[in-house]
Amino acid sequence: VSTQSTGMSFIDVNEESDFSYQNLPYGIFSTESDPSHRIGVAIGDFVLDVSAVKHLFSPEIRATCIEGQTTLNALMGAGRPVWTEFRKTLQRILGKDDASLRDNAGLRASALIPATDVTMHLPARIGDYTDFYSSRNHATNVGTMFRGKDNALQPNWLHLPVGYHGRSSSVVLSGTPIKRPLGQILPSPTATTPVFAPCKLFDFELEMGFFVGPGNKMGEPIEMKDAADQIFGLVLMNDWSARDIQKWEYVPLGPFNAKNLGTTISPWVVTMDALAPFILPHEPKVDPEPLPYLKENDSYQYDINLFVAIKGQEMSKAETVSRSNFKYMYWSPRQQLVHHSVTGCNMQPGDLLGSGTISGKEDSELGCMLELCWKGTREVKLGESGEVRKFLKDGDDVIITGYAQGMGYRVGFGECTGKVLPANKI
């Protein structure tokens, strides 16, 4: 994998662009002149219309993964050998040494569309969505708030990736507004009877999500040795959370209405091949050591910088409130997938699995307002705007960004954004 960006493609890409030649993420887009949904690849300030260059792919890939495909599900389900060939073909087409697109002005005009001229859509038909709780720092912080430092982590947490099943129907694309939810909340800390009201403690959660590849048959778990070949790629994720609704409802079965109101993902799926240079050295878990089916013999931890910014209605620009990193995950995507399927649960192409809130150890690295304001006991300054927050206000824009930093290039994700709208009137 090359570590230099300059001169690798005939397309000029700024070294601070999320969409370098080394990245080439996949998405689904349309244009005003052609409203059909189709596969695109981001590079610099352009989107490559894969359907316009389908003749440069093998007949098999053209027939099964490109023609007539309005989502990435077919490509996700095709498996690693096809993913590898698909990416190599794109690298050849967009590389500086191949004339097929570079020297064909007519093809370039139809195939390379300015990114400002496209409308993005959900990248996959998401059959099922599961959210995990796999950052040790986050779980420890939240446990400390509600149960005390000595009982911060539940007894099972260091033995398995804790998760719950979410709603795929309310997974939405970046830019979709999110309405403040109504629900049952306790009107005061001492109250024992709920009221029906708008959520007062509305929050973001800084997460990443991954899409499942071919999947497995029911009753046949995915083993660790095969897990990497089942993970298609990553997106940014904001799993919006209604903390006061959750506090009242979550015993004994966990989150329900507090989390089903909306989950936002970024439009571009970054492949694991593009992220391979950013795998960190292996640090085996030893205290306790995972059960054999969850044990990893090599690393699946990635160095991906993550940022959350908030822009209030009266603010002139967004201000960063969190700087975290995907490396702070305790349980890896491989371990999450293996545990999810260990019962024989059948995973399917396009299933989405969320990491859980990603928090580091420092106050500046906390991945949600619940932690940043420490359950409402401190205010969070929004830069030099003069505004402060404990939880989100109506009109707030929440902007999540992220990238892995190479030598002279980035492998980035674009933006994952959403604006908080007022609750419905009661």
Salt bridges, closest charged atoms under 4 A:
ASP34 OD2 - ARG38 NH1 3.60
ASP49 OD2 - ARG38 NE 2.90
GLU67 OE2 - LYS54 NZ 3.60
ASP97 OD1 - LYS96 NZ 3.32
ASP98 OD2 - ARG92 NH1 3.58
ASP103 OD1 - ARG102 NE 2.81
ASP203 OD2 - ARG243 NE 2.87
GLU205 OE2 - ARG243 NH2 3.04
GLU205 OE1 - LYS259 NZ 3.35
ASP226 OD2 - LYS225 NZ 3.13
ASP229 OD1 - ARG80 NE 2.62
ASP239 OD2 - LYS259 NZ 3.66
ASP273 OD1 - ARG80 NH1 3.39
GLU289 OE2 - LYS295 NZ 3.26
GLU296 OE2 - ARG334 NE 3.02
ASP298 OD1 - ARG334 NH2 2.79
GLU319 OE2 - LYS317 NZ 3.00
ASP363 OD1 - ARG378 NH2 3.90
GLU371 OE1 - HIS138 ND1 2.65
GLU387 OE1 - ARG389 NH1 2.86
ASP394 OD1 - ARG180 NE 2.72
ASP396 OD1 - ARG389 NH2 2.83
ASP397 OD2 - LYS419 NZ 2.92
